[in-house]
Amino acid sequence: MPRYKLTIEYNGTAYCGWQRQKNGMSVQETVEIALKAFCSEDVTLFGAGRTDAGVHATGQVAHVDIPKLWRTDTVRDALNARLREEGGVAILSAELVPDHFDARFSARKRHYLYRILNRRPPPSILKGQVWWCWKALDVEAMDRAAKHLLGTHDFNTFRSVNCQAKSPVRTLERLDVVRGPGDEVHIHASAQSFLHNQIRSFAGSLKLVGEHRWSDGDLVAALESRDRKRCGPVAPPDGLYLTRVDYAAPGDPPLRSGYGHADEIGDGGVGEE
């Protein structure tokens, strides 16, 4: 059965998250309904990141097995024709991939963006798409402090109490805080996997640094405490975006057994971010 890799964009505001749930419409279920209308069979979509309710994506990746071989542009366009009525989800591309490709477990790295609107007036057009922080933020101080979180650490302080990951140890490869366009502050985070609410926990704690309520030392002390109660406030889902998922290039060595399991792969669901 042909396997397709879908790259998906969505506004998560109206959804209960990526993963299919009983309490509301999810992104996964929305695309699966479009897939059934297209191929006349029930199929299951497997995503690279289980983003939470309200979290967005500009580069979510999923795979699905479709009973019949179709041109990739036909798959993309047919699904979008059905998704247009929803208005919150779009298929950016469809690609044929080998049977061993798995959107979640084949992923080498996940990239997230957290957007903060830093101005006195609240958002109007951007409502639901950014975290509004009206106090002036010291972006340079936030970026300096963020560098203490790079590398391999026990991130128990910065994960949800509901996180189901077996280990709180993760390797953070990138955490940059920069000025975005207009009045925005952007936090860029990259790792193979994250813990549930890890990026939103980072954002809330770094906000305290930006307001000069925390020092670098306070952030490091929170990290080293491995105590969830020492975390800053968890930032809302509005500003979080899954922007890209990286996969191995031809000839790359395989992942170590068990490495690549992500229990927070988006801000989401049962895992994170």
BAFI-3210 file (N, C-alpha, C; in Angstrom, 3 decimals, decimal comma, padded with zeros to 6 digits):
// residues 273
n [1|2|3|4|5|6|7|8|9|10|11|12|13|14|15|16|17|18|19|20|21|22|23|24|25|26|27|28|29|30|31|32|33|34|35|36|37|38|39|40|41|42|43|44|45|46|47|48|49|50|51|52|53|54|55|56|57|58|59|60|61|62|63|64|65|66|67|68|69|70|71|72|73|74|75|76|77|78|79|80|81|82|83|84|85|86|87|88|89|90|91|92|93|94|95|96|97|98|99|100|101|102|103|104|105|106|107|108|109|110|111|112|113|114|115|116|117|118|119|120|121|122|123|124|125|126|127|128|129|130|131|132|133|134|135|136|137|138|139|140|141|142|143|144|145|146|147|148|149|150|151|152|153|154|155|156|157|158|159|160|161|162|163|164|165|166|167|168|169|170|171|172|173|174|175|176|177|178|179|180|181|182|183|184|185|186|187|188|189|190|191|192|193|194|195|196|197|198|199|200|201|202|203|204|205|206|207|208|209|210|211|212|213|214|215|216|217|218|219|220|221|222|223|224|225|226|227|228|229|230|231|232|233|234|235|236|237|238|239|240|241|242|243|244|245|246|247|248|249|250|251|252|253|254|255|256|257|258|259|260|261|262|263|264|265|266|267|268|269|270|271|272|273]
n.u [000,849|000,702|002,679|002,346|003,901|002,876|003,024|001,926|-000,034|-001,503|-003,946|-004,241|-006,208|-009,000|-009,059|-008,826|-006,304|-003,547|-003,882|-006,349|-009,289|-011,856|-013,163|-013,550|-012,970|-010,088|-006,938|-005,810|-008,082|-009,642|-008,163|-008,169|-010,871|-011,098|-009,380|-010,796|-012,996|-011,695|-010,397|-012,265|-012,095|-011,491|-008,679|-005,605|-003,881|-000,581|001,256|004,138|004,363|002,594|000,733|-000,653|-003,988|-004,816|-002,237|-000,179|000,852|003,311|004,726|004,073|004,431|003,184|002,383|000,658|-001,030|-002,369|-004,879|-004,656|-002,459|-001,652|-001,021|001,166|000,542|-002,136|-003,138|-002,514|-004,010|-006,635|-007,207|-006,988|-009,115|-011,237|-010,647|-010,847|-013,315|-013,205|-011,209|-009,052|-006,908|-004,337|-002,868|000,400|002,223|002,564|004,210|005,566|006,819|009,193|008,105|009,134|009,320|008,513|006,603|006,839|008,810|010,971|011,974|014,579|015,022|013,199|011,660|010,701|008,804|008,244|006,051|005,977|004,074|005,131|004,092|002,253|-000,541|-003,151|-003,316|-005,068|-005,631|-003,760|-004,690|-004,857|-002,752|-000,353|001,521|000,555|002,465|002,692|004,538|007,762|010,321|013,577|015,324|017,909|018,911|017,237|018,034|020,710|020,355|018,957|020,869|021,999|020,450|020,984|022,155|022,526|020,295|018,580|015,370|013,241|012,094|010,954|008,763|005,441|003,321|001,777|003,206|004,162|006,562|009,207|011,697|013,128|015,251|016,673|018,151|018,893|019,254|019,076|018,251|017,201|016,634|015,209|014,653|011,690|009,695|008,190|006,628|007,319|008,738|010,774|011,151|013,251|013,428|015,097|015,353|015,766|013,623|011,040|009,828|006,558|004,979|007,406|008,627|006,831|007,074|009,739|009,410|007,744|009,390|011,624|010,448|010,223|012,897|013,294|011,763|013,302|012,816|013,798|017,134|020,007|021,103|018,894|017,382|019,109|019,254|016,618|016,528|018,453|017,266|015,379|012,712|009,369|007,850|009,506|009,506|008,830|005,801|003,670|003,664|000,968|-000,733|-001,111|001,057|002,762|004,404|004,860|007,373|009,076|010,177|012,893|014,401|016,316|018,911|019,632|021,883|022,626|023,496|021,570|019,212|020,021|018,849|015,748|016,223|014,877|012,390|009,700|008,116|007,111|006,223|005,259|003,586|002,353|-000,451|-000,172|002,370|004,993|005,356]
n.v [-001,194|002,182|004,663|007,897|010,983|013,762|017,259|019,644|022,506|024,432|026,360|026,268|027,171|026,552|023,871|020,814|020,006|018,167|015,354|012,783|013,019|012,577|014,778|016,834|018,297|017,319|018,092|015,890|014,170|015,790|015,861|013,138|012,694|014,094|012,522|010,094|010,872|011,236|008,754|006,866|005,086|004,186|005,526|005,834|008,568|009,457|011,513|013,712|015,310|015,806|018,192|020,490|021,680|024,688|025,190|025,899|025,070|025,297|023,531|020,823|017,273|014,288|010,817|008,546|005,637|004,916|003,246|003,186|003,996|007,302|010,356|012,684|015,429|015,318|014,081|016,044|018,294|017,313|016,730|019,305|020,550|019,512|020,283|023,006|023,914|023,704|025,535|025,892|024,225|023,104|021,233|021,281|019,890|016,701|013,605|010,640|008,007|005,599|002,389|002,084|004,573|006,696|009,152|010,092|008,451|008,375|010,894|013,286|015,778|018,387|021,509|024,491|027,516|030,224|032,859|036,109|038,949|042,047|044,720|047,668|047,957|045,518|042,456|042,383|041,583|039,553|038,054|035,111|034,039|034,814|035,411|037,839|040,198|042,864|044,346|045,808|043,861|042,605|041,563|040,765|039,957|037,789|036,056|035,555|034,219|031,997|030,415|028,920|026,713|025,065|021,954|018,689|017,859|017,193|017,944|018,205|020,287|021,834|020,575|019,317|018,239|016,214|014,942|012,141|011,040|008,713|009,451|012,510|013,599|015,408|016,562|019,712|021,518|024,021|027,238|030,180|033,631|036,254|039,440|039,822|040,592|043,861|044,401|042,024|039,315|036,568|033,147|030,559|027,096|023,975|020,462|016,888|015,692|016,749|017,488|017,281|020,325|021,671|023,739|025,861|026,194|027,010|029,480|030,954|031,151|032,483|034,881|036,037|036,578|038,467|040,547|041,332|040,150|037,733|036,491|035,314|033,432|032,657|031,260|029,133|027,961|027,105|025,180|023,327|022,477|020,604|020,634|020,977|022,984|025,142|026,283|028,954|030,774|028,873|029,501|030,534|028,466|029,854|031,213|029,290|027,383|024,598|024,348|022,958|019,686|017,553|015,022|012,023|012,184|010,533|007,880|008,619|007,501|005,060|005,888|005,513|002,688|003,179|005,861|008,905|008,620|010,531|012,116|014,432|015,946|018,004|020,877|019,228|017,191|014,106|014,133|016,309|019,384]
n.w [000,000|-000,928|000,696|001,994|002,662|004,345|004,495|006,701|007,415|009,987|011,788|015,091|016,811|016,857|017,393|019,333|019,620|018,061|018,185|017,870|019,789|022,340|023,217|021,406|018,117|016,410|014,751|013,476|013,149|011,499|009,093|008,535|007,985|005,590|004,085|003,989|002,470|000,109|-000,573|000,001|002,112|005,554|007,026|008,888|010,212|010,969|013,036|013,347|015,566|018,536|018,948|021,337|022,299|020,698|019,803|016,993|013,574|011,059|009,703|010,236|010,083|008,672|008,172|005,970|004,869|001,793|-000,032|-002,857|-005,568|-006,186|-007,989|-006,454|-006,376|-006,895|-004,598|-002,672|-003,658|-003,777|-001,103|-000,002|-001,286|000,087|002,657|002,670|003,492|006,226|006,859|008,591|008,198|006,033|003,389|002,618|001,060|-000,588|-000,553|-001,962|-000,008|001,349|002,728|005,282|006,350|009,025|010,376|012,996|014,436|012,718|012,721|012,969|014,067|015,656|015,181|016,733|017,091|019,231|019,649|020,875|021,515|022,162|023,414|024,472|023,588|023,166|021,153|018,033|015,225|015,469|017,548|019,453|018,136|019,152|022,201|024,324|025,878|027,800|029,294|028,910|027,433|028,039|025,600|024,981|027,473|027,946|025,905|026,610|029,047|028,141|026,953|028,968|029,153|027,083|025,671|027,249|029,737|032,856|032,603|034,361|035,815|033,851|032,657|032,120|034,810|033,983|032,081|030,177|029,543|029,960|030,868|032,097|030,821|028,223|025,159|024,338|021,475|020,304|021,485|021,057|021,577|019,989|018,401|016,652|013,718|013,677|016,743|017,888|019,803|019,366|020,150|019,430|019,219|019,148|018,943|019,174|020,443|022,730|026,055|027,579|027,418|027,555|025,965|026,261|028,981|029,129|027,788|029,548|031,815|030,773|030,153|032,681|033,137|031,124|032,117|034,169|036,572|037,200|037,377|035,457|037,133|038,661|036,787|036,193|038,715|038,966|036,921|037,883|040,202|039,558|040,063|039,585|040,734|040,807|038,350|036,039|035,084|032,926|029,553|027,363|024,852|022,489|021,201|020,171|017,661|015,582|013,419|011,670|010,710|010,743|008,725|008,060|005,618|002,468|002,995|005,556|008,880|010,762|013,410|016,904|018,719|020,194|020,487|019,643|020,273|021,054|023,568|024,101|021,599|020,443|021,435|022,951|023,327|024,642|024,902|024,481|023,666]
ca.u [000,000|001,564|002,758|002,539|004,336|002,163|003,453|000,631|-000,095|-002,818|-004,215|-004,748|-007,131|-010,318|-008,926|-008,458|-004,926|-003,308|-004,302|-007,773|-009,780|-013,302|-013,761|-013,600|-012,367|-008,634|-006,387|-005,691|-009,390|-010,073|-007,498|-008,630|-012,187|-010,829|-008,785|-011,848|-013,771|-010,867|-010,086|-013,445|-011,769|-010,952|-007,226|-005,079|-002,809|000,397|001,950|005,462|004,263|001,231|000,564|-001,796|-005,056|-004,399|-000,898|-000,239|001,945|003,588|005,475|003,793|004,615|002,434|002,364|-000,585|-001,062|-003,582|-005,038|-004,372|-001,385|-002,092|-000,015|001,269|-000,178|-003,556|-003,428|-002,497|-005,096|-007,923|-007,414|-007,232|-010,461|-012,159|-010,279|-011,137|-014,523|-012,786|-010,529|-007,930|-005,890|-003,959|-001,786|001,384|002,826|002,417|005,339|005,656|007,985|009,292|007,236|009,743|009,270|007,548|006,667|007,275|010,018|012,086|012,370|015,883|015,009|011,961|011,911|009,539|008,874|007,270|005,900|005,488|003,792|005,608|003,680|001,165|-001,872|-003,343|-003,434|-006,400|-005,473|-002,933|-005,264|-004,838|-001,563|000,815|001,342|000,663|003,185|002,715|005,722|008,929|011,188|014,987|015,520|019,296|019,034|016,538|018,858|021,873|019,897|018,527|022,025|022,284|019,590|021,459|022,852|021,774|019,951|017,321|014,484|012,019|011,514|010,287|007,809|004,141|003,138|001,085|004,106|004,258|007,892|009,851|012,861|013,090|016,510|016,605|019,273|018,403|020,282|018,965|017,272|017,562|015,600|015,569|013,575|011,025|009,158|007,295|006,804|007,382|009,931|010,684|011,978|013,455|013,903|015,297|015,844|015,147|012,315|010,825|008,895|005,255|004,982|008,771|008,908|005,988|007,685|010,894|008,956|007,265|010,526|012,445|009,727|010,615|014,237|013,120|011,187|014,280|012,337|014,732|018,480|020,523|021,277|017,587|016,997|019,969|018,830|015,361|016,896|019,183|016,407|014,566|011,460|008,377|007,358|010,460|009,341|008,025|004,463|003,646|003,104|-000,216|-000,434|-001,327|002,254|003,647|004,288|005,772|007,724|009,763|010,666|013,989|014,558|017,626|019,200|020,142|023,245|022,826|023,395|020,280|019,148|020,224|017,606|015,063|016,470|013,967|011,085|009,372|006,904|006,544|006,737|004,654|003,358|001,176|-001,144|000,320|003,790|004,877|005,102]
ca.v [000,000|003,360|005,524|009,311|011,942|015,025|018,419|020,238|023,799|024,643|027,286|025,357|027,830|025,919|022,427|020,304|019,536|017,314|013,972|012,490|012,977|012,465|016,039|017,874|017,989|017,459|018,252|014,547|013,694|016,632|015,392|011,782|012,796|014,472|011,354|009,121|011,389|011,109|007,377|006,033|004,107|004,722|005,405|006,487|009,524|009,441|012,786|013,838|016,048|015,838|019,537|020,691|022,591|026,068|025,272|025,972|024,444|025,699|022,445|019,499|016,182|013,080|009,823|007,800|004,628|005,058|001,984|003,262|004,902|008,540|011,406|013,418|016,696|014,985|013,865|017,367|019,172|016,716|016,939|020,732|020,885|019,119|020,981|024,442|024,231|023,876|026,827|025,995|023,221|023,004|020,317|022,027|018,992|015,255|012,920|009,196|007,656|004,147|001,826|002,178|005,955|006,947|010,597|010,338|007,787|008,632|012,298|013,574|017,036|019,162|022,935|025,249|028,965|030,806|034,274|037,018|040,324|042,853|046,117|048,008|047,593|044,075|042,054|042,284|040,645|038,431|037,398|033,660|033,611|035,281|035,671|039,280|040,598|044,316|044,935|045,758|042,710|042,720|040,397|040,335|039,213|036,518|035,195|035,117|033,223|030,792|029,590|028,010|025,542|024,246|020,725|017,591|018,127|016,716|019,103|017,947|021,583|022,458|019,697|019,218|017,153|015,154|014,400|010,686|010,580|007,886|010,168|013,949|014,022|015,742|017,356|020,907|021,926|025,459|028,054|031,560|034,648|037,336|040,365|039,480|041,760|044,719|044,371|040,638|038,642|035,180|032,135|029,429|025,928|022,788|019,251|015,706|015,556|017,622|017,017|017,938|021,738|022,146|025,025|026,870|026,424|027,873|030,824|031,625|031,448|033,504|036,153|036,598|037,153|039,663|041,598|041,536|039,567|036,626|036,618|034,069|032,497|032,127|030,269|027,967|027,321|026,406|023,990|022,367|021,990|019,498|020,763|021,665|024,166|026,241|026,791|030,157|030,471|028,228|030,404|029,979|027,780|030,743|031,654|028,180|026,846|023,572|024,950|022,057|018,405|017,082|013,577|011,616|012,225|009,238|007,587|008,909|006,303|004,955|006,347|004,499|002,060|003,878|007,299|009,444|008,560|011,846|012,100|015,726|016,244|019,215|021,268|018,618|015,999|013,334|014,302|017,744|020,549]
ca.w [000,000|-001,005|001,880|001,647|003,686|004,185|005,279|007,029|008,101|010,599|012,882|016,102|017,734|016,938|017,542|020,664|019,499|016,900|018,357|017,949|021,165|022,461|023,703|020,388|016,816|016,357|013,408|012,919|012,704|010,391|007,868|008,260|007,347|004,198|003,434|003,713|001,345|-001,085|-000,977|000,315|003,147|006,801|007,144|010,086|009,969|012,057|013,014|013,967|016,811|019,070|019,482|022,233|021,895|020,529|019,221|015,535|012,829|009,682|009,085|010,804|009,126|008,989|007,098|005,844|003,812|000,989|-000,771|-004,288|-005,943|-006,822|-008,136|-005,187|-006,450|-006,820|-003,174|-002,012|-004,099|-003,424|000,331|000,239|-001,759|001,150|003,890|002,561|004,255|007,624|006,874|009,520|007,892|004,616|003,055|001,834|000,070|-000,419|-001,174|-001,788|000,811|001,555|003,754|006,614|006,849|010,093|010,637|014,368|014,886|011,795|012,832|013,548|014,833|015,574|015,345|017,196|017,252|020,151|019,312|021,918|021,096|023,283|023,265|025,396|023,071|022,973|019,743|017,428|014,115|015,902|018,709|019,320|017,399|019,883|023,627|024,555|027,085|027,628|029,909|028,030|027,674|027,702|024,737|025,092|028,734|027,756|025,060|027,404|030,018|027,420|026,605|030,087|029,014|025,974|026,027|027,846|031,142|033,418|032,472|035,115|036,188|032,713|031,992|032,761|035,773|033,252|031,058|030,246|029,149|030,983|031,384|031,878|030,196|026,811|024,657|023,658|020,517|020,015|022,192|020,753|021,755|019,073|018,040|015,410|013,019|014,450|018,192|018,324|020,307|018,935|020,791|018,529|019,952|018,317|019,604|018,567|021,084|023,880|027,072|027,526|027,862|027,794|025,327|026,906|030,292|028,852|027,430|030,742|032,690|030,123|030,294|033,975|032,935|030,297|032,957|035,239|037,828|037,389|036,814|034,881|038,235|039,048|035,790|036,388|039,963|038,678|036,149|038,715|041,279|039,028|040,806|038,753|041,431|040,592|036,983|035,860|034,566|031,603|028,539|026,698|023,588|021,342|020,496|019,817|016,301|015,073|012,130|010,748|011,214|009,893|008,575|007,564|004,187|002,004|003,424|006,980|009,724|011,455|014,790|017,925|019,156|021,274|020,422|018,656|020,907|021,566|024,352|023,889|020,286|019,998|022,798|022,861|023,580|025,760|024,939|024,511|022,998]
c.u [000,884|001,502|003,091|002,972|003,633|002,801|002,233|000,800|-001,470|-002,796|-004,909|-005,825|-008,436|-010,259|-008,499|-007,038|-004,758|-004,024|-005,809|-008,210|-011,302|-013,962|-013,806|-012,914|-010,867|-008,187|-006,287|-007,022|-009,902|-009,464|-007,949|-010,010|-012,017|-010,234|-009,848|-012,713|-013,014|-010,719|-011,185|-013,137|-011,308|-009,454|-006,780|-003,877|-001,891|001,265|003,290|005,394|002,835|000,979|-000,719|-002,858|-004,512|-003,017|-001,007|000,910|002,073|004,360|005,297|003,977|003,825|002,604|001,048|-000,446|-002,412|-003,694|-004,612|-003,252|-001,952|-000,887|-000,018|000,529|-001,691|-003,975|-003,513|-003,732|-006,476|-008,220|-007,710|-008,619|-011,496|-011,887|-010,622|-012,365|-014,208|-012,077|-009,312|-006,779|-005,612|-002,823|-000,822|002,024|002,499|003,564|005,192|006,931|008,028|008,410|007,806|009,739|008,170|007,689|007,191|008,657|011,202|012,621|013,715|015,868|013,674|012,272|010,610|009,855|007,833|007,256|005,287|005,241|004,078|005,317|002,533|-000,221|-001,992|-003,448|-004,882|-006,332|-004,724|-003,486|-005,343|-003,612|-000,259|000,472|001,563|001,315|003,399|003,904|006,917|009,849|012,613|015,364|016,950|019,513|018,370|017,394|020,086|021,471|019,538|019,686|022,409|021,475|020,029|022,182|021,925|021,558|018,741|016,403|013,180|011,320|010,600|009,381|006,524|004,103|002,429|001,944|004,274|005,609|008,530|011,040|012,720|014,343|016,299|017,846|018,720|019,509|020,247|017,925|017,731|016,370|016,027|014,375|013,000|010,541|008,235|007,623|006,938|008,759|009,757|011,647|012,043|014,050|014,006|015,874|015,244|013,762|012,262|009,907|007,596|005,337|006,375|009,017|008,075|006,495|008,937|010,441|008,499|008,392|011,416|011,763|010,094|012,008|014,121|012,545|012,102|013,759|013,166|016,076|018,850|020,615|019,969|017,132|017,807|019,558|017,532|015,639|017,494|018,338|015,629|013,203|010,469|007,876|008,274|010,370|008,561|006,653|004,556|002,962|001,909|000,149|-000,455|-000,074|003,131|003,342|005,311|006,114|008,381|010,151|011,713|014,059|015,917|017,720|019,703|021,587|023,528|022,713|022,051|020,365|019,459|018,876|017,012|015,256|015,607|012,550|010,788|008,081|006,350|006,965|006,056|004,310|002,265|000,822|-000,633|001,796|004,009|004,963|004,686]
c.v [001,243|004,198|006,946|010,101|013,265|016,093|019,311|021,549|023,917|025,723|026,465|025,914|027,070|024,422|022,032|019,761|018,702|015,987|013,818|012,326|012,929|013,804|017,146|017,439|018,266|017,678|016,885|014,051|014,489|016,161|013,977|011,763|013,163|013,300|010,310|009,569|011,208|009,657|006,372|004,912|004,840|004,475|006,173|007,342|009,539|010,695|012,759|014,512|016,159|017,189|019,657|021,596|024,017|026,261|025,155|025,191|025,075|024,598|021,121|018,457|014,974|012,081|009,050|006,804|004,710|003,837|002,020|004,253|006,102|009,450|012,247|014,756|016,471|014,777|015,206|018,188|018,623|016,910|018,403|021,165|020,560|019,876|022,469|024,830|024,433|025,213|026,916|025,067|023,225|022,008|021,071|021,162|017,549|014,594|011,422|008,872|006,142|003,684|001,984|003,612|006,089|008,401|010,909|009,761|007,940|010,053|012,448|014,822|017,728|020,607|023,646|026,735|029,375|032,312|035,052|038,385|041,225|044,333|046,391|047,646|046,082|043,734|042,087|041,254|039,391|037,715|035,890|033,130|034,032|035,341|037,160|039,540|042,109|044,991|044,784|044,604|043,010|041,463|039,862|039,522|037,847|035,544|034,683|034,018|031,908|029,855|028,633|026,722|024,621|023,000|019,704|017,840|017,298|017,934|018,916|019,243|022,114|021,488|019,606|018,077|015,976|014,516|012,896|010,148|009,796|008,593|011,660|014,483|014,230|016,549|018,504|021,454|023,418|026,082|029,502|032,474|035,863|038,260|039,961|040,734|042,565|044,684|042,952|040,253|037,165|034,304|030,939|028,268|024,736|021,658|018,065|015,482|016,472|016,936|017,801|019,319|022,324|023,526|026,132|027,185|027,289|029,315|031,600|032,016|032,533|034,871|036,826|037,215|038,456|040,829|041,962|041,104|038,334|037,010|035,317|033,003|031,878|031,036|028,987|027,214|026,542|025,107|022,921|021,800|020,744|019,458|021,582|022,946|025,373|026,836|028,097|029,776|029,827|029,166|029,750|029,329|028,701|031,027|030,547|027,609|025,732|023,980|023,987|020,767|017,909|015,565|013,274|011,789|010,853|009,040|007,905|007,623|006,257|005,525|005,196|003,938|002,812|005,377|007,867|009,293|009,948|011,776|013,491|016,052|017,466|019,809|020,376|017,347|015,316|013,517|015,743|018,320|020,062]
c.w [000,000|000,273|001,441|002,881|003,385|005,053|005,449|007,781|008,751|011,662|013,958|017,006|017,931|017,222|018,957|020,671|018,246|017,038|018,506|019,398|021,164|022,768|022,663|019,113|016,856|014,913|012,731|012,364|011,510|009,071|007,521|007,602|005,866|003,425|003,094|002,539|000,034|-001,527|-000,613|001,309|004,399|006,833|008,383|009,720|011,190|011,976|013,709|015,327|017,271|019,735|020,293|021,620|021,808|019,935|017,704|014,889|011,452|008,958|009,799|009,706|009,607|007,853|007,134|004,696|003,105|000,068|-002,232|-004,538|-006,697|-007,039|-006,865|-005,233|-006,421|-005,366|-002,451|-002,367|-003,724|-001,937|000,635|-000,221|-000,678|002,449|003,854|003,367|005,728|007,800|007,759|009,227|006,397|004,465|002,141|000,759|000,421|-001,179|-000,963|-001,024|000,970|002,714|005,154|007,160|007,895|010,510|012,021|014,652|013,939|011,934|013,525|014,428|014,596|015,913|015,716|017,246|018,281|019,927|020,480|021,284|022,281|023,035|024,240|024,852|022,887|021,487|019,281|016,302|014,562|017,135|018,480|018,620|018,074|021,373|023,846|025,905|026,994|028,306|028,972|028,424|027,225|026,923|024,857|026,372|028,615|026,947|025,812|028,379|029,334|027,137|027,737|029,982|027,888|026,483|026,657|029,330|031,549|033,461|033,251|035,533|035,091|031,944|032,810|033,768|035,110|032,168|031,252|029,804|030,288|031,622|031,122|031,188|028,701|026,449|023,831|022,769|020,195|020,923|022,055|020,983|020,940|018,876|016,691|014,714|013,912|015,924|018,725|018,866|019,975|019,729|019,845|019,322|019,013|019,162|018,885|019,156|022,287|024,878|026,967|028,186|028,062|027,197|025,959|028,314|030,157|028,625|028,663|031,681|032,088|030,145|031,617|033,896|032,158|031,063|034,128|036,603|038,191|036,788|036,115|035,965|038,697|038,083|035,969|037,655|039,767|037,924|037,061|039,849|040,875|039,712|039,994|039,401|041,254|039,196|037,005|035,336|033,182|030,616|027,852|025,365|022,374|020,521|019,961|018,437|016,095|013,647|011,144|011,470|010,231|009,899|007,962|006,053|003,765|002,434|004,872|007,787|010,422|012,866|015,729|018,359|020,326|021,239|019,330|019,146|021,431|022,324|024,461|022,520|019,764|021,268|023,201|023,435|024,809|025,878|025,060|023,181|021,700]
res [m|p|r|y|k|l|t|i|e|y|n|g|t|a|y|c|g|w|q|r|q|k|n|g|m|s|v|q|e|t|v|e|i|a|l|k|a|f|c|s|e|d|v|t|l|f|g|a|g|r|t|d|a|g|v|h|a|t|g|q|v|a|h|v|d|i|p|k|l|w|r|t|d|t|v|r|d|a|l|n|a|r|l|r|e|e|g|g|v|a|i|l|s|a|e|l|v|p|d|h|f|d|a|r|f|s|a|r|k|r|h|y|l|y|r|i|l|n|r|r|p|p|p|s|i|l|k|g|q|v|w|w|c|w|k|a|l|d|v|e|a|m|d|r|a|a|k|h|l|l|g|t|h|d|f|n|t|f|r|s|v|n|c|q|a|k|s|p|v|r|t|l|e|r|l|d|v|v|r|g|p|g|d|e|v|h|i|h|a|s|a|q|s|f|l|h|n|q|i|r|s|f|a|g|s|l|k|l|v|g|e|h|r|w|s|d|g|d|l|v|a|a|l|e|s|r|d|r|k|r|c|g|p|v|a|p|p|d|g|l|y|l|t|r|v|d|y|a|a|p|g|d|p|p|l|r|s|g|y|g|h|a|d|e|i|g|d|g|g|v|g|e|e]
***
